[in-house]
């Protein structure tokens, strides 16, 4: 029961972070340039982490949540709005 509950928590976290990414990408996308590839990578990574959490019960909840949070930040760093913000900051 504990394993299923922790897997559900990780899945909920993945859904919330992916939804937040989609909302932020939609709000900052100019001219309909939504990053579908980045969203797909985020979904596939989330499914992978959830399945690993379910498969290996000795994996801590914080490890699964933390690894997905870091992965989401990595994916977000390669979107056009982030690159534009870095360009504006440097120049």
N, C-alpha and C positions, 0 to 999 in steps of 0.2 A: 504494500500500500504506500509506503514511504517513497519507493522508487517512482511509482506512477504520479504521486503528488509533486515530487520534485521535477519530473519531466514536464508536467503540466505548467509549473511555474516558469521553467525555461522557455517553453513554447509560448506562453503569454508574453514574456519579455521580448522574445523574437518578433512576435506580431506587433507589439507596441513600438519597438524601435524601427521596424520596417515601415510601419504606418507613418511614424514621425518623419522618417527619411523621405517617403513619398510626398507627404504634405509640404515639407521644406523644399524639396526639389521642384514641385509644382509651383510654389510661390515665387521661387527665384528663377525659374526657367523663362527665358525671353524668347518670344516668337515661336512657342511650341516645341522647343528643343528639350523635351523631357528625357532624362537619361534612363531609358528602358533597359539598356544593357547593365547599368549599375544596379538597378532595382532587381533585375534577374539574378545577378551575382549575389546580392544580399539575401535574396530568398533562398537560393541554393545553399549558401553558407549557413543560413539559419536552420534549414532542414538537416544539414549534415551534423551540426552541433547538437540538435535535439536528438537525432538518431544515435549519436555517440553517447549522449547522456543516458538514453534509455538502454543501450546495449551494455555499457560498463557502469554498474551501480556504485563502484568505488570512486567514481569521478564526483568531486564536490560540486555542489550547486553554485558556489561562488566562482569556481573555475569555468564552468560552462557559461555563466552570465558574463563574467569578465572577458572571456575570450571572444564572445560575440560582440560585446561593446567595443573592444579594440578592433575587431574586424569591420564593424560598421564605420568606425572613424577612419580606417584605412580606405574603405570604399568611398566615403564622402570626400576624402582628400583628392580624389582623382576626378571630381566632377568639375564642370566648367565654372560655376559660380565661385568655388573655392580657389581655383587657379586664377580667376580674374581678381579676386580679393588679394591674393598674394602678389600679383603683378602691380596692383594699385599701391600696396604697402611698400614694395621695393622701390618703385619709381616715384 
